[in-house]
Amino acid sequence: MKKVELVDAIAKKAGLTKADAARSLDATLEAISKALVKGDRVPLVGFGTFAVAKRDARTARNPRTGETIKIPARRAVTFKVGTALKNKVN
């Protein structure tokens, strides 16, 4: 599903215009992004939880050249699926 299709589905389900639905979706995504940048968890009950995890620095190997490269430590976004969503999918 593309973003345009998601906006259409939100507009129909919530009885909003497509423009209002698009603004709502953009505001939601921006709020989630800002919370993750601060390091907060974002639990959406029944859907899942967005969080930030620390990845340690490590050494890897380029499979093409065999050269060893260093990968720096970083933060990564994780998502854990909620039980209700998992049950709907299965």
LUMDRENNU-481226 format. One line per field, with one value per atom (N, C-alpha, C, CB): residue number from 1; residue in three letters; chain; atom name; y, x, z negated. Coordinates in Angstrom, 3 decimals. Each point is the difference from the previous one (the first is absolute). Glycine has a CB too. Example, Ala and Ser with C-alpha at 12.3 -4.5 7.8 and 13.67 -1.06 7.14 Angstrom:
i: [1 1 1 1 2 2 2 2]
aa: [ala ala ala ala ser ser ser ser]
ch: [A A A A A A A A]
at: [N CA C CB N CA C CB]
v: [-5.690 1.190 1.200 -1.173 2.223 1.190 1.090 -0.628]
u: [13.190 -0.890 0.900 -1.892 1.542 0.820 -0.770 1.184]
w: [-7.800 0.000 0.000 -1.246 1.966 -0.060 -0.730 2.145]
This chain:
i: [1 1 1 1 2 2 2 2 3 3 3 3 4 4 4 4 5 5 5 5 6 6 6 6 7 7 7 7 8 8 8 8 9 9 9 9 10 10 10 10 11 11 11 11 12 12 12 12 13 13 13 13 14 14 14 14 15 15 15 15 16 16 16 16 17 17 17 17 18 18 18 18 19 19 19 19 20 20 20 20 21 21 21 21 22 22 22 22 23 23 23 23 24 24 24 24 25 25 25 25 26 26 26 26 27 27 27 27 28 28 28 28 29 29 29 29 30 30 30 30 31 31 31 31 32 32 32 32 33 33 33 33 34 34 34 34 35 35 35 35 36 36 36 36 37 37 37 37 38 38 38 38 39 39 39 39 40 40 40 40 41 41 41 41 42 42 42 42 43 43 43 43 44 44 44 44 45 45 45 45 46 46 46 46 47 47 47 47 48 48 48 48 49 49 49 49 50 50 50 50 51 51 51 51 52 52 52 52 53 53 53 53 54 54 54 54 55 55 55 55 56 56 56 56 57 57 57 57 58 58 58 58 59 59 59 59 60 60 60 60 61 61 61 61 62 62 62 62 63 63 63 63 64 64 64 64 65 65 65 65 66 66 66 66 67 67 67 67 68 68 68 68 69 69 69 69 70 70 70 70 71 71 71 71 72 72 72 72 73 73 73 73 74 74 74 74 75 75 75 75 76 76 76 76 77 77 77 77 78 78 78 78 79 79 79 79 80 80 80 80 81 81 81 81 82 82 82 82 83 83 83 83 84 84 84 84 85 85 85 85 86 86 86 86 87 87 87 87 88 88 88 88 89 89 89 89 90 90 90 90]
aa: [met met met met lys lys lys lys lys lys lys lys val val val val glu glu glu glu leu leu leu leu val val val val asp asp asp asp ala ala ala ala ile ile ile ile ala ala ala ala lys lys lys lys lys lys lys lys ala ala ala ala gly gly gly gly leu leu leu leu thr thr thr thr lys lys lys lys ala ala ala ala asp asp asp asp ala ala ala ala ala ala ala ala arg arg arg arg ser ser ser ser leu leu leu leu asp asp asp asp ala ala ala ala thr thr thr thr leu leu leu leu glu glu glu glu ala ala ala ala ile ile ile ile ser ser ser ser lys lys lys lys ala ala ala ala leu leu leu leu val val val val lys lys lys lys gly gly gly gly asp asp asp asp arg arg arg arg val val val val pro pro pro pro leu leu leu leu val val val val gly gly gly gly phe phe phe phe gly gly gly gly thr thr thr thr phe phe phe phe ala ala ala ala val val val val ala ala ala ala lys lys lys lys arg arg arg arg asp asp asp asp ala ala ala ala arg arg arg arg thr thr thr thr ala ala ala ala arg arg arg arg asn asn asn asn pro pro pro pro arg arg arg arg thr thr thr thr gly gly gly gly glu glu glu glu thr thr thr thr ile ile ile ile lys lys lys lys ile ile ile ile pro pro pro pro ala ala ala ala arg arg arg arg arg arg arg arg ala ala ala ala val val val val thr thr thr thr phe phe phe phe lys lys lys lys val val val val gly gly gly gly thr thr thr thr ala ala ala ala leu leu leu leu lys lys lys lys asn asn asn asn lys lys lys lys val val val val asn asn asn asn]
ch: [A A A A A A A A A A A A A A A A A A A A A A A A A A A A A A A A A A A A A A A A A A A A A A A A A A A A A A A A A A A A A A A A A A A A A A A A A A A A A A A A A A A A A A A A A A A A A A A A A A A A A A A A A A A A A A A A A A A A A A A A A A A A A A A A A A A A A A A A A A A A A A A A A A A A A A A A A A A A A A A A A A A A A A A A A A A A A A A A A A A A A A A A A A A A A A A A A A A A A A A A A A A A A A A A A A A A A A A A A A A A A A A A A A A A A A A A A A A A A A A A A A A A A A A A A A A A A A A A A A A A A A A A A A A A A A A A A A A A A A A A A A A A A A A A A A A A A A A A A A A A A A A A A A A A A A A A A A A A A A A A A A A A A A A A A A A A A A A A A A A A A A A A A A A A A A A A A A A A A A A A]
at: [N CA C CB N CA C CB N CA C CB N CA C CB N CA C CB N CA C CB N CA C CB N CA C CB N CA C CB N CA C CB N CA C CB N CA C CB N CA C CB N CA C CB N CA C CB N CA C CB N CA C CB N CA C CB N CA C CB N CA C CB N CA C CB N CA C CB N CA C CB N CA C CB N CA C CB N CA C CB N CA C CB N CA C CB N CA C CB N CA C CB N CA C CB N CA C CB N CA C CB N CA C CB N CA C CB N CA C CB N CA C CB N CA C CB N CA C CB N CA C CB N CA C CB N CA C CB N CA C CB N CA C CB N CA C CB N CA C CB N CA C CB N CA C CB N CA C CB N CA C CB N CA C CB N CA C CB N CA C CB N CA C CB N CA C CB N CA C CB N CA C CB N CA C CB N CA C CB N CA C CB N CA C CB N CA C CB N CA C CB N CA C CB N CA C CB N CA C CB N CA C CB N CA C CB N CA C CB N CA C CB N CA C CB N CA C CB N CA C CB N CA C CB N CA C CB N CA C CB N CA C CB N CA C CB N CA C CB N CA C CB N CA C CB N CA C CB N CA C CB N CA C CB N CA C CB N CA C CB N CA C CB N CA C CB N CA C CB N CA C CB]
v: [-1.176 1.176 1.237 -1.238 2.138 1.248 1.040 -0.530 1.612 1.046 0.583 0.528 -0.338 0.552 -0.913 1.115 -2.408 -0.964 0.010 -1.426 1.578 0.080 1.252 -1.258 2.380 1.246 -0.174 1.351 -1.985 -0.255 -0.856 0.171 -1.214 -0.892 0.741 -1.973 2.808 0.778 0.964 -0.187 0.854 0.965 -0.667 1.345 -2.502 -0.711 -0.486 -0.695 0.100 -0.577 1.076 -1.906 3.049 1.044 1.085 -0.455 0.383 1.016 1.355 -1.220 1.205 1.225 0.245 -0.324 1.538 0.250 -0.633 2.173 -2.380 -0.575 0.930 -1.213 2.506 0.964 -0.080 1.515 -1.607 -0.121 -1.319 1.422 -2.487 -1.301 0.022 -1.129 1.775 0.088 0.808 -0.168 1.273 0.799 -0.789 2.092 -2.846 -0.818 -1.070 0.411 -1.068 -1.035 0.608 -1.342 2.470 0.665 0.430 0.790 -0.264 0.428 -1.198 1.936 -3.051 -1.212 -0.507 -0.581 0.507 -0.486 0.933 -1.090 2.388 0.966 -0.130 1.553 -1.748 -0.163 -1.263 1.214 -2.304 -1.245 0.200 -1.352 2.009 0.247 0.832 -0.130 1.195 0.864 -0.758 1.982 -2.825 -0.792 -0.964 0.188 -0.814 -0.941 0.712 -1.476 2.675 0.769 0.294 1.020 -0.748 0.253 -1.285 1.954 -3.112 -1.274 -0.613 0.790 -0.206 -0.525 -1.206 2.300 -3.132 -1.087 0.546 -1.785 1.248 0.419 -1.250 2.028 -2.363 -1.164 0.392 -1.020 0.274 0.168 -1.296 1.600 -1.566 -1.195 -0.722 1.085 -2.370 -0.830 0.007 0.441 0.500 0.090 -0.419 1.845 -1.180 -0.329 1.133 -1.451 1.275 0.985 0.354 -0.881 2.186 0.510 0.337 0.912 -1.225 0.304 0.214 -1.354 1.815 0.202 -0.958 2.451 -3.162 -0.935 0.446 -1.906 1.671 0.316 -1.185 1.545 -1.260 -1.023 0.305 -0.329 -0.634 0.189 0.061 -1.188 1.807 0.009 -1.434 2.379 -2.684 -1.365 -0.008 -0.906 -0.227 -0.191 -0.922 0.334 0.000 -0.816 -0.244 0.926 -1.741 -0.319 0.298 -1.775 2.483 0.260 -1.312 2.464 -3.036 -1.308 0.029 -0.538 1.679 0.093 0.008 1.248 -0.461 0.150 -0.769 2.224 -2.616 -0.685 0.968 -1.961 3.252 1.025 0.115 1.236 -1.056 0.204 1.477 -1.953 2.228 1.383 0.152 0.266 0.961 0.289 0.687 0.198 -0.710 0.604 0.707 -1.782 3.099 0.746 -0.330 1.835 -1.515 -0.172 0.945 -0.674 0.261 0.831 -0.363 0.201 0.601 -0.287 -0.451 1.704 -2.681 -0.527 -0.019 -1.400 1.652 -0.049 -1.457 2.361 -2.779 -1.347 0.090 -0.911 -0.147 -0.079 -1.393 1.726 -1.789 -1.285 -0.048 -0.142 -0.851 -0.138 -0.312 -0.779 1.430 -0.259 -1.274 2.443 -2.989 -1.259 0.097 -0.531 1.618 0.119 0.030 1.232 -0.517 0.046 -1.348 2.426 -3.069 -1.314 -0.992 0.488 -0.422 -0.913 0.301 -0.208 1.481 0.373 -0.518 2.034 -1.936 -0.434 -1.512 1.981 -2.686 -1.457 -0.464 -0.162]
u: [0.852 -0.852 0.896 -1.864 1.586 0.750 -0.638 0.696 0.036 -0.490 -1.321 2.370 -2.493 -1.231 -1.187 1.342 -1.131 -1.059 -0.357 0.786 0.214 -0.250 -0.803 2.131 -1.782 -0.744 -1.451 2.106 -2.339 -1.362 -0.781 0.812 -0.166 -0.667 -0.325 1.207 -0.295 -0.244 -1.158 2.434 -2.439 -1.058 -1.371 1.641 -1.734 -1.278 -0.455 0.562 0.363 -0.346 -0.376 1.542 -0.826 -0.225 -0.963 2.276 -2.714 -0.909 0.674 -1.872 3.143 0.772 0.232 1.114 -0.704 0.438 1.378 -1.349 1.764 1.325 1.095 -0.884 0.682 0.994 0.132 -0.515 -0.625 0.040 0.647 -2.067 1.746 0.577 1.514 -2.172 2.619 1.434 0.712 -0.475 -0.123 0.602 0.056 -0.841 -0.201 -0.025 1.091 -2.470 2.599 1.026 1.391 -1.535 1.766 1.308 0.319 -0.284 -0.718 0.204 0.322 -1.570 0.897 0.249 1.414 -2.424 2.831 1.341 1.072 -0.903 0.655 0.953 0.119 -0.534 -0.588 0.016 0.760 -2.195 1.980 0.725 1.484 -2.014 2.376 1.411 0.674 -0.549 -0.100 0.584 0.202 -1.090 0.138 0.136 1.174 -2.473 2.648 1.100 1.348 -1.518 1.580 1.241 0.412 -0.571 -0.417 0.285 0.357 -1.557 1.316 0.299 -1.187 2.296 -3.478 -1.208 -0.551 -0.521 -0.224 -0.757 -1.368 1.241 -1.843 -1.342 -0.869 0.902 -1.607 -0.889 -1.374 1.235 -1.712 -1.351 -0.735 0.730 -1.521 -0.631 -0.790 -0.128 0.375 -0.671 0.681 -2.093 3.000 0.690 1.457 -1.544 2.274 1.405 0.731 -0.064 1.360 0.819 1.221 -0.791 0.968 1.199 0.987 -1.294 2.570 1.032 1.325 -1.206 2.192 1.341 0.938 -0.474 1.293 0.959 1.409 -1.680 2.625 1.402 0.652 0.113 0.610 0.783 1.468 -1.783 2.499 1.412 0.832 -0.328 1.483 0.938 0.456 0.767 -0.491 0.423 0.875 -2.092 2.697 0.832 -0.753 2.159 -2.141 -0.682 0.945 -2.258 1.825 0.826 -0.777 1.229 -0.607 -0.596 0.033 0.722 -1.874 -0.011 0.628 -2.052 2.070 0.553 1.530 -2.049 2.617 1.462 0.679 -0.321 -0.451 0.577 0.620 0.415 -0.462 0.575 -0.790 0.822 -0.108 -0.629 -0.341 1.273 -2.505 -0.426 -0.554 -0.504 0.595 -0.536 -1.350 2.332 -3.320 -1.329 -0.151 -0.988 0.741 -0.073 -1.270 1.328 -1.297 -1.183 -1.083 1.412 -2.660 -1.109 -1.257 1.032 -2.058 -1.315 -0.905 0.309 -1.149 -0.895 -1.426 1.862 -2.804 -1.414 -0.459 -0.411 -0.305 -0.556 -1.519 2.124 -2.795 -1.453 -0.350 -0.366 -0.382 -0.471 -1.508 1.881 -2.336 -1.410 -0.824 0.630 -1.786 -0.915 -0.787 -0.161 -0.343 -0.735 -1.246 0.860 -1.617 -1.231 0.291 -1.056 2.077 0.359 0.513 0.540 0.267 0.512 -1.135 2.081 -3.097 -1.139 -0.825 -0.060 -0.094 -0.755 0.673 -0.830 2.160 0.747 -0.053 1.504 -1.458 -0.023 -1.429 2.268]
w: [0.000 0.000 0.000 -1.228 2.131 0.088 -0.908 2.367 -2.600 -0.891 0.509 -0.652 1.951 0.575 -0.289 1.810 -1.701 -0.275 -1.491 1.934 -2.782 -1.442 -0.333 -0.452 1.055 -0.220 0.437 0.332 0.819 0.468 -0.995 2.363 -2.884 -0.952 -1.299 1.003 -1.471 -1.221 0.225 -0.652 1.795 0.303 0.020 1.322 -0.697 0.071 -1.372 2.328 -3.077 -1.303 -1.017 0.483 -0.468 -1.002 0.470 -0.849 2.090 0.522 0.160 -1.068 1.442 0.192 1.485 -2.233 2.556 1.364 0.154 0.175 1.059 0.229 -0.518 2.013 -1.886 -0.482 -1.520 1.947 -2.650 -1.463 -0.426 -0.160 0.872 -0.317 0.227 0.625 0.441 0.291 -1.086 2.476 -2.905 -1.066 -1.303 1.100 -1.391 -1.217 0.032 -0.203 1.327 0.135 -0.122 1.468 -0.791 -0.079 -1.431 2.364 -3.072 -1.384 -0.897 0.372 -0.147 -0.780 0.222 0.141 1.116 0.313 -0.549 2.057 -2.007 -0.534 -1.515 1.891 -2.572 -1.455 -0.399 -0.153 0.875 -0.275 0.235 0.643 0.447 0.321 -1.076 2.426 -2.876 -1.029 -1.303 1.063 -1.423 -1.226 0.116 -0.410 1.569 0.185 -0.018 1.329 -0.767 -0.020 -1.441 2.239 -3.109 -1.412 -0.749 0.085 0.530 -0.643 -0.711 -0.257 0.431 -0.643 0.759 -0.856 0.144 0.618 0.377 -1.338 2.394 0.416 0.095 1.280 -2.385 0.044 0.540 -1.941 2.905 0.527 -0.337 1.911 -2.955 -0.544 1.089 -2.271 2.394 0.983 1.359 -1.208 1.446 1.289 -0.132 0.691 -1.580 -0.198 -0.691 2.019 -2.182 -0.696 0.837 -2.217 2.443 0.638 -1.109 2.013 -1.793 -0.995 0.713 -1.769 1.001 0.530 -0.732 0.569 0.194 -0.581 0.377 0.105 -1.012 0.280 0.693 -1.997 3.050 0.700 -0.267 1.823 -2.344 -0.308 1.276 -2.183 2.083 1.119 0.243 -0.524 1.780 0.318 1.239 -1.034 1.263 1.179 0.948 -1.323 2.600 0.999 1.169 -0.688 1.623 1.157 1.266 -1.294 2.219 1.301 0.779 -0.010 0.379 0.659 1.400 -1.304 1.947 1.346 -0.022 0.717 -1.640 -0.013 -1.126 1.013 -2.018 -1.149 -0.992 1.450 -1.148 -0.860 -1.304 2.031 -3.129 -1.303 -0.144 -1.019 0.592 -0.198 -1.407 2.463 -2.986 -1.327 0.156 -0.982 0.277 -0.012 -1.339 1.562 -1.538 -1.264 -0.792 1.068 -2.347 -0.846 0.500 -2.011 1.859 0.460 -0.765 2.282 -2.058 -0.566 1.141 -1.887 1.626 1.025 -0.533 0.976 -0.095 -0.370 0.055 0.892 -1.927 -0.037 -0.124 -1.052 1.461 -0.126 -0.473 1.820 -2.924 -0.517 0.215 -1.740 2.453 0.342 -1.236 2.289 -2.411 -1.105 0.224 -0.412 -0.657 0.056 0.873 -2.269 2.148 0.777 1.503 -1.916 2.331 1.418 0.477 -0.224 -0.606 0.350 0.210 -1.290 0.423 0.115 1.249 -2.497 2.854 1.203 1.256 -1.172 1.207 1.175 0.153 -0.240 -0.892 0.057 -0.074 -1.061]
